[in-house]
Amino acid sequence: MKTVKISVIVPIFRIEKYLPKCIDSLLNQTFSDFELILVDDGSPDNCPKICDDYAKIDARIKVIHKKNGGLVSARKEGLKNAAGTYITFVDGDDWVDEFYLDILFNLAELNDADLVVTGHFREFNGKIETIKPKMVGVYDEKELKSKILPYAIYNGEFCEHGISTYVWNKLFKTELLCDVLFDVPNEIIMGEDAAITFSYLTISKSLVISSTPLYYYRQRHDSIVKSIENPKTEYYRLGLLMNYLQSKLQKVLNEKNIKEQITYYLYSQILVRSGGLIYDEEGKLIFNPFLNIESKSRVIVYSSGSFGQHILSTNIKNNFFEIIKWIDIDYHELNIGENFVKPISSIANVEYDYLIIATINPSYYNDIKKELSLVGVDQKKIVKINTDITEISKLLLQLGFGADFKFKNH
């Protein structure tokens, strides 16, 4: 097998509308010593043909057609066929800057890094936002264990990662990635990226984090699940991820730190997927994370992202709040039930009791809070989320999660 410097692996499933832009951006790189591995994960649309047509016009492209097995299995298949010294992943509905591979490679080589992390752009309905990592710098093995890993999943603010979970916007060493990726169970279909990224960090000896944004992440409405298909199934899947992370982190971190990081991570994922309010099987409310809000409170919900959508969907079923308005600064056409997203200016002269900022990211939360103050929102009406670790731990036990974070009631 002819070796190359970088193998780019693109898992592909039902993204025919976006795939050509992704492939074109990779073929137009200033860096030339790479191969492009397109993994068709049994896609039922036109993606297989798009892949084959591109392979005919560029010898750097390898196409793998496989039976549908999910994201982890597609990435594994790509890695099995990779000839590169380094690996980077690109999602087939995203695209990259023309200097993407060039800068990743140079950052790795100049710093002798096992892992390279960069910034990225978030594209949503034509608007582009720049996301830059906070912990920019070069870290050796000792610093990785003392400054990075203890804060990688939870950096002390609820709930923000010290290192982003995504496998895209990163460059991995192939030999190390093989030790990690083939060990990740295919059954992990929730938080697959986190399983890879945080496990890889535990065996890395050097890391470089750059704030340069090079990757364009396309956030799509149709990729957000608006309601939980089955809470027990979701909890089981989350438990698989958290137990796996615990087993990997045990090699490098103390038990107290692991428990804190994973407890907050699990809680944040449950909150987003449940719409905050958590009910038992009989439909009885067992946990309300929104401090001070009571039943029938008149509420404005800020954010049309995943958490905001789940809050709306959950409330349609359980009717806990009286939702007065649904707002977002990224105003766009979207409705759930009778609720339509409106621009933030629409709350002028509206009577309400509380406003929920539907994000678990503290940086976003604080920025949004400032913006809302400019349109006259009373800061005292902005809801805080319960982050008491004792209460969260009790909730997780009540839901059926064990000390090993596995879900026992499936």
KOLFI-692133 format. One record per atom (N, C-alpha, C, O): residue in one letter; z, x, y. Coordinates in steps of 0.001 Angstrom, whole numbers, plus 500000, padded with zeros to 6 digits. Atoms other than C-alpha are relative to their C-alpha. Example, Ala and Ser with C-alpha at 12.3 -4.5 7.8 and 13.67 -1.06 7.14 Angstrom:
<rs>
A500000500890498810/A507800512300495500/A500000500900501200/A500665501936501181/S499940499180498810/S507140513670498940/S500730499230501090/S500899499739502198/
</rs>
This chain:
<rs>
M500000500849498802/M500000500000500000/M500000500885501249/M500862501750501407/K500093499214498774/K498940501447503350/K501170499647500929/K501412498478501229/T498843500267499141/T501980501859505583/T499563499834501463/T498566500396501917/V500206500191498566/V502139500699509188/V501368500132500661/V502391500168499977/K498722499858499297/K504803501042511857/K500789498666499965/K501990498660499697/I499310501300499923/I505595497292512170/I499266498939499186/I498041498830499237/S500521501219500628/S505108494241509983/S500539498802500779/S501748498664500965/V499611501226499308/V505133490962511903/V499878498850499005/V498796498593498476/I499998501096500976/I506124488026509678/I500095498666500732/I501011498437501522/V500036501326499364/V505219484492510769/V500070498916498919/V499075498671498236/P499919501127500934/P506540481621508586/P499314498782500629/P499482498512501819/I500839501059499436/I504246478620508974/I500155498694499226/I499985498654498008/F499916501328500610/F504809474925508315/F499819498931501076/F500638498816501988/R500267501145499109/R503292471937510173/R500025500357501494/R500714499710502283/I500035499607498571/I502536473704513463/I498573500283500454/I498351501142501307/E501411499697499719/E498725473566513628/E499670499955501497/E498785500673501962/K500252500152498563/K498851472532517302/K500325501284500771/K499704501577501793/Y499494498836499256/Y500656475737518319/Y499570501344499405/Y499622502369500084/L500214498748500739/L499592478326515733/L498960500932500630/L499222502131500727/P500983499064499421/P496391479699517378/P500555500815501174/P500288502013501278/K499431499269498852/K498284480601520580/K500928501111499517/K500930502209500074/C499084499001500562/C500918482423518496/C499225501197499448/C499529502348499762/I500771498920500634/I498367484411516484/I499246500813501049/I499232502043500996/D500739499288498943/D496243485242519549/D500906500957500768/D500497502072501091/S499083499142499239/S499286486632521372/S500357501264499217/S500601502320499801/L499674498836500837/L499997488940518433/L498792500923499823/L498948502142499759/L501193499165500139/L496418490131518038/L499668500723501300/L498930501708501289/N500282499393498694/N496343490980521764/N501072501001500433/N501210501273501625/Q498954499028499677/Q499209493497521584/Q499418501335500460/Q498362501757499988/T500398498647499586/T498928496846523386/T500305501007498896/T499682502066498820/F499629499172501155/F500569498342520273/F499090499607498835/F498947498421498539/S501015500346501005/S498031498581517445/S500411500247498549/S499817499672497637/D499664499620501377/D499795500066514389/D500932498973499350/D502103499254499094/F499191501052500618/F501002496808512862/F499135499146499088/F497906499177499159/E500677501007500814/E500123494189510281/E500627498644500321/E501801498554500679/L499538501360499720/L500422490448510751/L499982499206498701/L498922498945498133/I499879500720501270/I501716488553507720/I500251498520500303/I501316498145500794/L499900501444499779/L501081484811507946/L500399499338498693/L499641499358497724/V499489500617501224/V503177482947505387/V499876498486500112/V500675497828500779/D500194501454500034/D501841479442504798/D500951499435498950/D500739499593497747/D498968500519500906/D504883477693503326/D499624498588499514/D500369497626499699/G500452501293500521/G502872474902501692/G499744498988501095/G500008497799500911/S500207500911498871/S501898473428505057/S498909498976499675/S497814499353499259/P500956501039500401/P500144470060504520/P498916499697501035/P498049498855500798/D500970500270498935/D498136470167507764/D498869501020499973/D498475501491498906/N501144499076499909/N495351472443508980/N500408501472500086/N499552502348500211/C499518498618499867/C497557475571509132/C499397500973498972/C499004502074499358/P500566499055500966/P496300477131505848/P498591500467500384/P498268501647500251/K501371499646499604/K492689477028507101/K500006500879501247/K499233501832501344/I499902499181498784/I493672478402510523/I500338501445499622/I499741502385500146/C499602498652500456/C495363481363508783/C498817500727499361/C498537501880499691/D501124499363500704/D492363482048506523/D498868500351500951/D498223501388500796/D501075499723499040/D489912481817509418/D500315501232500842/D499425502039501109/Y499601498816499228/Y491868484386511450/Y499917501269499153/Y499534502330499646/A500024498822500890/A492127486714508425/A498581500550499845/A498393501744499613/K501401499568500138/K488314486818508262/K499551500854501185/K498621501653501071/I500471499284498798/I488067488210511789/I500869501196500397/I500523501933501320/D499141498852499663/D490921490749511829/D500658500543498733/D501406499840498052/A499530499390501252/A491755493163509010/A501503500229499976/A502067500497498915/R498542499788499961/R495379493503510180/R500772498791499444/R501984498852499240/I499327501230500424/I496099489977508964/I500035499874498477/I499015500013497802/K499824500362501410/K497516489220505504/K500424498538499974/K501286498139500757/V499601501401500128/V497762485560504480/V500621499771498633/V500065500168497609/I499333500370501245/I500199484323501865/I500113498482499973/I500693497879500875/H499846501448500196/H499902480741500593/H501024499793498902/H500856500322497803/K498967500241501001/K502998479553498754/K500415498542499996/K500167497806500950/K499449501348500098/K504598476343497566/K501144499878501004/K501875500842501233/N498952500180498998/N506946474866500169/N501385500280499417/N501782499707498402/G498673499639500488/G510381476408499774/G501006500199501116/G502154500571500871/G499087499858498877/G511859476496503258/G499870501345500685/G499192502253500206/L500135498845499116/L512269479095505970/L500454501310499368/L499770502326499486/V499486498763500604/V514387481624504061/V499023500524498950/V498735501720498904/S500926499569501069/S511974481676501096/S498695500528500598/S498107501467500061/A501231499528499351/A508979482081503450/A500201501402500579/A499324502260500477/R499721498669499445/R510619485032505189/R500113501044498889/R499656502176499043/K499886499077501139/K511457486610501824/K498616500380499475/K498361501547499178/E501352499745500514/E507840486271500672/E499260500950500930/E498530501832500477/G500620499094499037/G506673487941503870/G500525501410499846/G499759502374499871/L499370498682500134/L509141490789503422/L499547500714498726/L499358501930498732/K500476499406501264/K508038491348499793/K498637500654500171/K498320501633499495/N501377499515499809/N504502491946501053/N499841500903501218/N498722501235501608/A500058499220498764/A505404494025504105/A499880501496499730/A500528502036498833/A500194498547500133/A504255497624504490/A500542500755501208/A500385501972501300/G499534499371498774/G505894498299507845/G501340500691499866/G502162500322499027/T498699499331499908/T508748500670508640/T501016499056500640/T502203499066500314/Y499172500992499312/Y510084497924510887/Y499442498595499756/Y498269498416499426/I500389501412500140/I510011494128510677/I500398499245501258/I501485499443501800/T499607500982498992/T509907491522513398/T499481498634499561/T498432498531498925/F500387501367500362/F509744487752512941/F499555499257501257/F500141499407502329/V500445500880498915/V507822485337515127/V499823498612499401/V499193498463498353/D500209501371500453/D507987481562514729/D498612499541500431/D498159499856501531/G501407500350499788/G504528480014514506/G499712499073501156/G498554498898501535/D500224500848498820/D505059477634517417/D500387500723501293/D500350500130502371/D499665499186498823/D506151480443519782/D498869500991500280/D497856500994499580/W500968498951499732/W504225483321521350/W500721501162500679/W501878501036501079/V499345498787499486/V504899486846522671/V499181500662501106/V497972500466501226/D500611499195498950/D504178489102525625/D499111501082499374/D499358501507498246/E500925498997500566/E501343491630525150/E500685501342499722/E500192502130498915/F499278498735500215/F503883494503525321/F501154499849498996/F501951500769498814/Y498879500314500899/Y506234492893522784/Y500244501106498967/Y501334501674498914/L499821499008501071/L505651495294519865/L500167501410500565/L500946502205500039/D499926498681499368/D505176498321522108/D501432500316500440/D501973501379500136/I498641499777499483/I508564497912523788/I501029499997498875/I501938500827498868/L499069500014501145/L510392496974520568/L499979501334499262/L501028501901498956/F500142498748500758/F509025500056518788/F500612501172500757/F501338501980500179/N499481498877499201/N509864502439521629/N501521499933500139/N502191500965500100/L498541500140499933/L513384501048521995/L500651500466498697/L501698501113498714/A499459499595501304/A513948501586518267/A499918501513499806/A500889502152499401/E500222498568500254/E512488505085518109/E500804500884500966/E501420501863500544/L499316499170499003/L513968506460521339/L501514499981499834/L502196500935500210/N498546500123500170/N517461505230520438/N500452500106498547/N501625499907498233/D499721499926501431/D517226505733516659/D500808498768499555/D501845498891498903/A499243501238500203/A518292502083516378/A499634499294498701/A498462499195498337/D500226500835501177/D518723500057513212/D499596498587500400/D498898497897499656/L500320501333499511/L518444496884515284/L499717500046501497/L500449500677502260/V500331500144498586/V516757496107518603/V500082498517500353/V499548497668499638/V499890501372499504/V517621492952520556/V499453499976501422/V499757500863502219/T500531500108498638/T515735491805523663/T500292498619500578/T500817497739499896/G499913501317499387/G515761488941526125/G498840499135499545/G497980499584498786/H501118500874500329/H513459485952525809/H499811498956501094/H500658498787501971/F500274501133499119/F511879483089527710/F500140498712499196/F499738498650498034/R499928501323500631/R512656479466526890/R499026499095500734/R499170498828501927/E501003500883499404/E509674477208527469/E500285498573499574/E500424498286498385/F499669501389500303/F510375473492527725/F499219499106500953/F499457499105502161/N500810500904499174/N507846470930528942/N499320500715501167/N499234500179502272/G500717499258498962/G505968473600530887/G500879500817500920/G500375501637501689/K499081499212499165/K509088474997532579/K500496501192499184/K500788501067497995/I499584498789500711/I510091478559531710/I501291500550500595/I501401500759501803/E498697499472499588/E513654479864531843/E500197501366499336/E499882501535498158/T499763498662500538/T514605483534531389/T501417500110499449/T502388499808500144/I498692499818500648/I517439484257528948/I500199501495499725/I499418502117499006/K499753498567500179/K518949487747529083/K501326500224499286/K502323499584499620/P498734499690500676/P521564489185526712/P500998500602500983/P500619501243501963/K498964499495499095/K524876490073528318/K500405501442499676/K500701502225500579/M499422498710500408/M525872493149526301/M498941501097499908/M498796501758498880/V501093499028499984/V522984495396527323/V500543501419499816/V501556501785500411/G499567498619500205/G523280498988526107/G499639500523498619/G499002499837497819/V500216499362501310/V523125501379523156/V501359500170499342/V502299500652499975/Y498719499978500709/Y525878501181520523/Y499871500776498697/Y498941500564497919/D499980499277501280/D526730503594517715/D500841499205498997/D501313498110499301/E499316500728501077/E528434502631514445/E501437499629500368/E501894498522500083/K498610500258499612/K531957502929515829/K500071498871501032/K500925497990500927/E500015501032498963/E531122500789518891/E499546498646499449/E499996497597499909/L500431501236500652/L529346498236516705/L501194499276499393/L501332498059499515/K498839500593500676/K532568497699514760/K501106499589500971/K501867498664500688/S498903500302499071/S534862497676517812/S499594499094501163/S500411498310501647/K500418500730498799/K532779496140520631/K499026498852499737/K498932497915500530/I501047501002500260/I530038494067518997/I500423498974498942/I500469497777499225/L499718500937501103/L531047492561515638/L501186499065500238/L501109497898499853/P498882500931499778/P534449491155516720/P499665498867500978/P500411497892501076/Y500388501002499005/Y532599489148519419/Y498586499465499757/Y498048498726500582/A501413500337500242/A529183488646517817/A499770498499499905/A498821497974500486/I500160501441500203/I529668485009516780/I500693499211501105/I500185498188501563/Y499218500686498966/Y532303484017519340/Y500530501057500953/Y501339501898500563/N499672498899499084/N532708486137522464/N501239499738500861/N501498500452501830/G498776500299499256/G535938484531523695/G499874498772500874/G500875498231501345/E500229501243499247/E534345481616525543/E499358498994499060/E498407499319498349/F500545501006500913/F533676478387523686/F498657499505500509/F498515499175501686/C500158499166501193/C531186478673522112/C498759500826500265/C497635500339500142/E501098499123499624/E529057481607523111/E499966501186499058/E500993501801498771/H500174498837500871/H527654484269520822/H499913501273500836/H499322501279501916/G500196498703499366/G527965487917521782/G498588500504499736/G497976501139500595/I501377499667500387/I524661488466519931/I499311498703499607/I499861497924498829/S500701501247500334/S522081485681519727/S499701499936498508/S499443500957497872/T500199500178501448/T521621484244516242/T498561500251499580/T498321500691498455/Y501411499995500372/Y517808484234516325/Y499555501304499340/Y500019502385499703/V500593498771500551/V515853486650514127/V498770500402500802/V498371501566500783/W501065499597499080/W512952486495516558/W500676500653501219/W501884500500501395/N499540499161498876/N513366488678519707/N500796501216499521/N501568501808500275/K499302498842500574/K514653491413517375/K499036500834499147/K498012500343498672/L500744499112500893/L513305494405515453/L500975500577498986/L502009501136499352/F499133499554501098/F514807495288512055/F499355501173499264/F498130501299499240/K500516498975500911/K514474498340509811/K499770499352498641/K500651498675498112/T500375500687501244/T512697497214506653/T500976500275498868/T501379499353498160/E499135499662501147/E514926499101504196/E501356499296500102/E501915498892499082/L498724500693499830/L518089497552505676/L499832498493499863/L500683497816499286/L500242501440500073/L516583494087505996/L499849499542498549/L500262498437498198/C500135500347501426/C515710494123502287/C501375499789499362/C501545498903498525/D498642500140500542/D519425494593501506/D500649498688500434/D501524498164499745/V499383501208499438/V520253491543503656/V499252498729499602/V499836497804499037/L500755501247500128/L517452488993503434/L499922499487498561/L500056498286498325/F500137500461501385/F517023488917499651/F501324499501499426/F501362498868498371/D498675500455500424/D520753488260499368/D500346498614500566/D501265497957500078/V499716501306499376/V520641485122501596/V499489498894499085/V498307498881498742/P500450501068500900/P520552482014499377/P498961499098500677/P499093498765501854/N501017500916499466/N517466479808499835/N500604498655500383/N500034497910501181/E499335501285499723/E519904476874499913/E500543499927501429/E500844498840501922/I499544500037498612/I521028477917503399/I498825499544500864/I497909500313501158/I501097500558499197/I518807475631505464/I500524499533501355/I499831498824502085/M499427500276498689/M521101475280508451/M500612501309500486/M501551501812499869/G499480498722499512/G521729478417510499/G499464501194499233/G500152502203499078/E500588498890500772/E519348480602508470/E499973501292500810/E500252502371500286/D500091498805499156/D518891482968511406/D501355500702500111/D501441501927500035/A498652499416499888/A522650483453511811/A500382500748498734/A500987501818498798/A499679499356501288/A522999484284508107/A499371501390499928/A499982502329499419/I500699498713500042/I520451487085508502/I500536500948501077/I500917502081500783/T499643499125498867/T521369488435511953/T501403500579499871/T501585501789500002/F498619499508500026/F525148488655511544/F500286500840498760/F501094501766498817/S499861499160501196/S524919490023507987/S499394501378500249/S499958502400499859/Y500688498736499710/Y522474492671509178/Y500851500887500907/Y500889502105500732/L499133499229499102/L524866493723511941/L501091500746499248/L501487501841499647/T498897499369500740/T527552494505509352/T499576501291499297/T500425502122498974/I500443498768500675/I525378497207507732/I499222500925500943/I498715501967500529/S500703499157499017/S523810498575510931/S500907501120500494/S502124500966500591/K499245498859499468/K524846501959512265/K499667500242501475/K500343501021502148/S500379499810498593/S523094501724515644/S499257498761500497/S498495498129499765/L500539501221499400/L522057498945517993/L499604500279501437/L500317500976502159/V500363499945498586/V520152498733521263/V499700498573500464/V498961497834499813/I500212501329499420/I520230495608523446/I499344500185501359/I499893500838502246/S500748499911498752/S517638495294526203/S499924498612500634/S499826497609499927/S500079501293499319/S517528492554528843/S498549499580500249/S498300498474500728/T501407500320499743/T513716492688529028/T499552498799499167/T499618498850497939/P500460501158500775/P512354489252528061/P498542500175499573/P497671500430500404/L501339499741500541/L509303489548525800/L499497498876499098/L498310498813498777/Y500312501029500996/Y509387486520523502/Y500062498623500667/Y501007498327501398/Y500032501360499439/Y508425482959524479/Y500391498996498917/Y499632498733497984/Y499493500989500952/Y510520480416522593/Y499655498603500513/Y500063498214501607/R500413501344499605/R509019476939522709/R501012498989499462/R501121498798498251/Q499084501045500441/Q511684474239522630/Q499243498681499969/Q498709498232500983/R500776501232500172/R510114471076521252/R500914498818499737/R501905498923499015/H499231501224500257/H511437467523521344/H499949499614498538/H500945499164497970/D500148500476501375/D510063466839517892/D500725500882498992/D500747500568497802/S499241499149500921/S512147469685516427/S501498499704500071/S502277500280499312/I498581500353499886/I515474468137517523/I500272498758499167/I499650497716499376/V499634501147500819/V517034465858514933/V500961499135500814/V501980499626501300/K499218500827499082/K518460462901516811/K501193499318499344/K502079498839500052/S498831500615500628/S520874461545514226/S500284500688498677/S499372501180498012/I499602499348501240/I522816462917511289/I499540499143498829/I499866497959498741/E500504500758501144/E521083461925508070/E501148499574499092/E501162498458498572/N498842500274500837/N524339462119506145/N501055501055500338/N500854502232500042/P499016498999499569/P527497463780507526/P500435500945498879/P500574502146499108/K499533499129501095/K528615465074504109/K498959501057499635/K499297502202499334/T501066499027500289/T525238466698503487/T499980501087501064/T499846502269500748/E500002499024498913/E525348468362506898/E501211500929499914/E501086502138500115/Y498784499187500123/Y528935469544506394/Y499868500979498834/Y500292502131498924/Y500204499132501161/Y528009470917502978/Y499108501186500380/Y499391502330500024/R500934498937499591/R525107472873504494/R500655500974500971/R500473502187500869/L499287499124499066/L527242474174507343/L501024500852499257/L501204502027499575/G499017499266500800/G529920475169504812/G499381501163499249/G499986502230499135/L500709498906500701/L527378477221502843/L499790501181500941/L500011502332500567/L500242498944499016/L526495479159505997/L501293500713500364/L501359501942500348/M498750499393499528/M530069479699507162/M500671500829498909/M501208501901499188/N499425499250501116/N531290480790503712/N499240501307499793/N499841502345499517/Y500826498804500162/Y528384483236503477/Y500335501024501086/Y500492502211500801/L499657499087498902/L529170484703506908/L501377500619499788/L501573501811500026/Q498651499491500259/Q532848485013505988/Q499961501118498961/Q500618502145499125/S500065498994501074/S531977486936502812/S499407501311500498/S499806502381500038/K500631498791499472/K529809489390504769/K500883500707501033/K500978501934501049/L499176499420498932/L532152489890507722/L501294500620499471/L501880501487500120/Q498754499467500592/Q535137490596505420/Q499959501512499802/Q500996502173499751/K500133498558500243/K533757494081504870/K500292500833501247/K500582502026501151/V499881499202498773/V534088495067508534/V501024499475501014/V501380500182501958/L499079500579499015/L536506492728510341/L501280499512499337/L501306499256498133/N498754500505500570/N540106491605509908/N499950498480499855/N499149497805500500/E500020501422500362/E540897488150508552/E500198499078501209/E499544498042501318/K499693500840498829/K542300486769511831/K498767499835500889/K498452498737501346/N501187500043499150/N539193487677513802/N498895499156499359/N498250498352500032/I501035500768500713/I536845486254511154/I500302498511500081/I499417497699500349/K499611501417499994/K538804482998511003/K499731499384501368/K499197498279501461/E500203500525498652/E538699482567514773/E498510499828500306/E498083498777500784/Q501433500059499695/Q534994483378515103/Q499311498861499250/Q498554498092499844/I500708501000500809/I533857481133512248/I500533498594500265/I499768497630500237/T499441501323499680/T536254478276513090/T499333499418501242/T498930498255501244/Y500645500484498771/Y534826478008516609/Y498506499723499785/Y497962498755500316/Y501433500182500265/Y531253478408515349/Y499764498702499221/Y498882497916499568/L500130501217500808/L531674475676512717/L500285498755500844/L499540497776500790/Y499624501130499141/Y533406473347515190/Y498869499667500982/Y498534498498501175/S501068500242499021/S530627473800517765/S498793499347499340/S498168498459499921/Q501148500586500707/Q527946472999515187/Q500262498547499604/Q499364497708499673/I499633501377500352/I529806469879514026/I499946499110501240/I499458497982501181/L500010500782498756/L530246468722517629/L498585499606500401/L498323498445500712/V501371500274499577/V526555469021518445/V499369498954499100/V498731498014499576/R500670500896500945/R525437467247515286/R500630498615499931/R499971497643499563/S499321501302500082/S528021464479515490/S499947499244501324/S500349498083501397/G499945500617498679/G527529463765519177/G501406500043500565/G501768499227501413/G498641499813499485/G531090464951519785/G501032499163499273/G501978499702498698/L499033500898500642/L532919461925518434/L499815500029498487/L498703499878497983/I500090499862501455/I533758462289514742/I500699498820499326/I501865498526499592/Y499518501202500677/Y534199459250512522/Y500153500259498502/Y499487501130497942/D499901499909501453/D535349458824508919/D498982499046499369/D498202498396500065/E501005500807500700/E533354456995506249/E500136498505500287/E499169497755500157/E499791501420499676/E534879453656507246/E499636499683501448/E499750498541501894/G500379500224498605/G533700454138510810/G501163500091500964/G501048499679502118/K498832499849499120/K537169454922512187/K499929501358500707/K499651502384500086/L500028498756499230/L537327457505514979/L501167500893499600/L502326500485499677/I498914499085500383/I539264460549513762/I500150501170500973/I501162501871500947/F499874498877499056/F538525463059516547/F499120499752501215/F497925499480501097/N500708500110498731/N537557462800520202/N500177501313500751/N501267501586501253/P499864498686499366/P536815466253521678/P499974499947501524/P500303500926502195/F500142500130498549/F536250464907525198/F501358499652500602/F501805498507500529/L498635500172499499/L539614465369526886/L500063498915501082/L499264498898502018/N499688501090499052/N540951462303528760/N499092498776499910/N499448497716500426/I500885501166500079/I538004460029527955/I500548499005498992/I500934499364497880/E499529501059500890/E539046456725526471/E498854499046499682/E497791499095500300/S500991500997500380/S537152453910524801/S499614499145501209/S500460498764502019/K500595500836498948/K534881451933527158/K499977500669501382/K499658500022502380/S500147499277498729/S535051454630529869/S498535499975500428/S497630500042499596/R501362499977499459/R532006454530532143/R499586501470500168/R500184502219500941/V500320498577500133/V530240457804531435/V498557500295500401/V497640499529500102/I501333499431499783/I527286459803532742/I499868501187499046/I500768502022498965/V500252498870500904/V525789462196530166/V498944500899500635/V497839500460500953/Y500967499016499498/Y524134465353531479/Y499465500788498806/Y500247501256497978/S500728499191500976/S521562467101529211/S499244499134499013/S499798498255498354/S500871500689500956/S518650465832527197/S499675500902498818/S498753500624498052/G500159499126501160/G518933468698524707/G500641499386498765/G500955498195498740/S499519500483501296/S520244468420521159/S501334499261500107/S501471498157499581/F498665500598499898/F523896467680522043/F499923498669500759/F500507497670500338/G500142501223499222/G522956465127524690/G499359498879499200/G499800497731499260/Q500681501008500819/Q520589463336522321/Q500932499442498926/Q500935498239498662/H499065500453501034/H523239463198519602/H501091499092500585/H501495498116499954/I498991500859499355/I525809461758522038/I499436498583500182/I500110497594499894/L500635501306499803/L523359458957522901/L499825499259498681/L500134498071498584/S500247500636501304/S522439458288519259/S501292499507499363/S501345498398498831/T498712500381500588/T526065458245518089/T500579498794500725/T501148497896500104/N499411501098499225/N527082455932520906/N499288498662499758/N499904497601499863/I500720501237500338/I524354453412520003/I500642499354498771/I500784498133498697/K499397500520501243/K525988453095516562/K501427499524500215/K501825498491499675/N498553500264499932/N529648453108517638/N500482499403501323/N501593498881501409/N499697500680498735/N529586451913521253/N501376500376500561/N502129499509501003/F498703499534499507/F532582454052522286/F500013500039501531/F500934499536502175/F500110499916498542/F531434454787525839/F499175498837500538/F498466498149499803/E501023500775499288/E529706452657528392/E499176501035500757/E499605501538501795/I500809498945499376/I526888455064529253/I499244499409501191/I498378498548501040/I500556500500498741/I525931454463532881/I498651500649500298/I497700499977500697/K501228499253499709/K523286457180533271/K499864501158499016/K500849501677498492/W500306498800500788/W521599459922531266/W499131500861500899/W498029500456501270/I500688499182498995/I520528462794533525/I499730501421499513/I500367501901498574/D500285498601500303/D519025466276533384/D499219500587501164/D498387499913501771/I500773499325498947/I517747468797535905/I498572500238499515/I497629500225500306/D501330499914500610/D514835469343533471/D499527498583499687/D499353498219498524/Y500343501407500183/Y513816465729534018/Y498648499857499295/Y497675500507499677/H501246500265500726/H511159464470531562/H500123498658499281/H501216498106499157/E500011501304500656/E510146461315529720/E500677500076498636/E500202500770497737/L499307500064501290/L512610460621526921/L500957498823500058/L501630498607501066/N499016501075500024/N514608457602525859/N500575499824498610/N499894500031497605/I499318500341501246/I517130456700523183/I500662498651500237/I501501498501501126/G499524501351499759/G517878453027522855/G499443499520501328/G498234499578501553/E500426500457498671/E517755451622526380/E500266501060501067/E500119500795502260/N499670498933499052/N518740454944527967/N498815500927500220/N498268501482499266/F501088499109499638/F516070456930529807/F500573501168500802/F501475500982501620/V499550498839499219/V516566460469531152/V499543499843501447/V498390499508501716/K500300500089498570/K516735460471534957/K500325501334500673/K501123502108500143/P499639498778499264/P516816463309537526/P501427499896500534/P501957498794500675/I498583500028499611/I520284464320538746/I500226499266501319/I501328498784501580/S499848500716498719/S519626462785542177/S500255498510499795/S500711497824500710/S499880501448500252/S519708459348540525/S501452499534499910/S501703498331499835/I498597500438500136/I523516459362540305/I500667499725501346/I501846499374501392/A499433500322498678/A524009458921544061/A500451498542500023/A499713497644499618/N499418501345499851/N526255455900544708/N500225499258498675/N500403498040498673/V499739500641501295/V526733455244540966/V501500500045499721/V502137501081499914/E498577500054500354/E530214454130539886/E500174500466498554/E499541499930497644/Y499751499521501366/Y531492456069536869/Y501386500631499932/Y501971501001500950/D498672499413500201/D534718457402535368/D499926501494499691/D500722502286500196/Y500096498608500452/Y533567460664533758/Y498548500428499886/Y497636499609499768/L501327499428500248/L530605462988533434/L500130501053498905/L500939501973499018/I499996499027501102/I529949464880530187/I498821500940500178/I497671500503500232/I501075499001500042/I527983468114530413/I499818500363498526/I500657501039497930/A500191499875501453/A526503468143526916/A499417501356499629/A498258501467499231/T500369498665500471/T526378471856526212/T501249500678499486/T502349500446499987/I498857499217500487/I528589474170524192/I499906501440500503/I500718502288500133/N500158498657499450/N527342477223526090/N500696500077501355/N500282499391502290/P499227499967498753/P529858478150528824/P499209500470501211/P499488500044502332/S500819499536498870/S527262479958530958/S499205498837500574/S499163498639501788/Y500742501182499555/Y525087476839531083/Y500954499013500656/Y500657498454501712/Y499017500973499514/Y528168474671531595/Y500379500305501448/Y500366499418502302/N499562499617498655/N529322476620534655/N498875499886501029/N499106499477502167/D501150500117499086/D525821476755536188/D499723498534500335/D499468498185501487/I500267501432499797/I525331473002535692/I501075499383500894/I500785498559501762/K498881500515499206/K528762472284537151/K499775500284501490/K500018499427502340/K500284499637498602/K527791474134540335/K498886499130500568/K498984498637501692/E501126500826499552/E524483472251540561/E500455498566500294/E500060497968501296/L499546501387499843/L526226468895540123/L500870499835501246/L500858498784501887/S499165500092498790/S528688469691542915/S499137499854501247/S499571499275502243/L500913500075498855/L525677470001545254/L499490498580500249/L499075498238501356/V500437501395499814/V524771466356544619/V501200499051500041/V501074497848499815/G498833500827499720/G528311465165545240/G500839499577498806/G501669498677498929/V499191500368501176/V529758465007541714/V501427500516500182/V501643501694500467/D498581499634499931/D533561464999541796/D500326500886498798/D500232500443497653/Q499751499034501078/Q534518468099539777/Q501109499539499040/Q501132499924497871/K498904500483500851/K537638466325538483/K499508499005498947/K500187498751497952/K500541500971500956/K535419463801536708/K499198500665498880/K498804500015497911/I500761499293501033/I533618466498534707/I500920500294498814/I501988500889498964/V499170499978501214/V534930466387531147/V500089501401499410/V499110502147499384/K499810498756500750/K536409469375529332/K500027499669498511/K500425498576498109/I499992500188501458/I536010469823525574/I501245500668499425/I501630501759499844/N498809499471500670/N539057470357523374/N499653501268499224/N498821501235498317/T500247498740500713/T539101474004522241/T501288500578499423/T501377501781499175/D498739499564500592/D542644474163520859/D499779500328498528/D499466499444497730/I500363499566501362/I542224476193517668/I500891499365498927/I500453499170497793/T499122500661500966/T545241474575515985/T499473498605499665/T499415498217498498/E500542501346500220/E543794471091516457/E498651500049499290/E498357499208498441/I501308499849500653/I540315472290515450/I500179500307498515/I499480499748497669/S499742499638501403/S541699473857512250/S500455498786499196/S500045498606498049/K499549501232500670/K543458470575511383/K498828499062499739/K498731498449498675/L501178500859500150/L540214468674511965/L499138500467498824/L498701499658498006/L500854499467501065/L538260470980509650/L500595499709498624/L499875499371497684/L499331500339501265/L540857470488506901/L499841498513499685/L499573498134498545/Q500106501446500169/Q540762466722507442/Q498584499597499552/Q498415498674498755/L501376500302500374/L536961466723507144/L499673500452498578/L498754499930497946/G500225499542501374/G537175468615503851/G499572501448499863/G499084501851498807/F500333498574500070/F536593472292504712/F501218500782499535/F502326500566500027/G498906499179500510/G538700474816502776/G500194501259500820/G499494501485501807/A499730498728499317/A540116478161503864/A498799500934499920/A498639501832500747/D501214499186500144/D536849479683502624/D498815499381500754/D497684499855500648/F500964500722499183/F534979477275504957/F498981499190499182/F498061498597499746/K500883500857500810/K533241475586502019/K500427498558500148/K501611498262500308/F499719501424499893/F532976471818502220/F500278499453498602/F499431499539497713/K499541500358501359/K534893470357499281/K499639498573499588/K499710498236498405/N500154501431500323/N533993466657499508/N498570499570499754/N498243498394499910/H501402500340500173/H530298466826498704/H499751499423498599/H498617499076498267/
</rs>
